């Protein structure tokens, strides 16, 4: 067992305890769970200090950031896909290939092949 006390750990717990205590006092003054917090303030502070984990906090922030990034990437990709499909279908209609549009709607591989053809045709022009 390690008998050395980590001063950073004590300081962190004191800061957390103080923050939780201030939050509880604010809730009490705003009549939020007032009766419960008045009766159980010490236990709530203790549970908050014990339950707090800087590592878990960073993990939650990372997960939220990842989810935001995925959504932003999805939105950007979706917008590009919509633009590409619209341009492809416009090109097909301009070239009297409405039947290809119908087939492309049902067959994603065919749609990809048509898109490759469309991109190649743009490079030629």
N, C-alpha and C positions, 0 to 999 in steps of 0.2 A: 504494500500500500504506500502511496506517495504522500508524505506528510508536508510537502512543500506547498505553500499557498500561492496560487497564481494571482497577483495583484490585478492583472487585466481582467480576470474572471470576476473578482470582487467588484471592481469598478463597473463592469458591464452590468452585473446584477443590480447594483445600486442605481444605475441610470435607468434600467428597465423598471425597477420597483418604483422609482420616483415618477416615471412617466405614467405607469399604470395607476398609481395613487392619484396623480393629478387628473387623469381621465375619469376616475371614479368620482372624485370630488366635483368635477364638472357635471357629470351625469346626475349626481345628487342635487346640485344646485339648480339643474334644469328639470328636476323631478322625473328623471328617466330611471326606472327601476330603483327609485329612492329607498323604499322600505327594505328591499332585498340587499342593496349595497350597504346600507347602514348596519344591517345585521351581520353581513358576511364580508365586510371590506378586507379584513386581514387575509381571509382564505382566498378571496379573489386575487389579491395582490400576489400571494404566494403561488397560486396556480398559474398566474400569468408569468411570473418569473421562471418557474420550473418549466412551463410549457414553451417559453420563448427559445428559439434556436436561430441564431444568426444564419447558420447553414441552411435551415429550412426556409427562412425568410428569403435568402438569395435564390433558393430553388424555385420558390413561388414566383418571384420576379422574373426569373429566367423562363419559366413555363408561360407566364403571361406574355412576355416579349416574343417568345417563339410563336404562340398562337396569333399574336398581332402580325408577325412577319408572314406566317402562312396565309392569313386572310388577305394581307396586302398583295402577296404574290399571286394568290388565286384571283383576286379582283383584276390585277394587271393582266394576267394570263387570259382571263375570261374576256376582257375588253379586246385584247389582241386577236383572240380567236374569233370573236364576233366580227371584227373588222375584216379579218382574212376571209371568212366565209362569205360575207357580204360582197367583198370584191370578187371572189371566185364566181359567185352566182351571177353577179352583174356581167362579168366577162363571158360566162356561158350563155346568158341570154343575148348579149350583143353578138355572139357568134352562132345564133340560132340552134342552141344545144339545150333546149328546155328539157328534153328527155334525160339528159345527163344530170340535171338538177334533181329530177325525181329519183333517179337511181342513187345519186349521192346521198340523198336524205335517208335512204334505207341501208346503205352499205358504206361503213366508215373507211374501209380499205380503198374502195373505189373513189371516195371523196378525197382521200389522201393522194391517190394517183392523179386525180384531176388537179388538185392543188399544185402538185409538183409540175404538172404540165403547164399550168397557169404561170407559175414562177419562172419556168424556163422561157415561156413566151415573152414575159416582161423583160428578161435579160437580152433577148434578141432585138427588142425595139429600142 
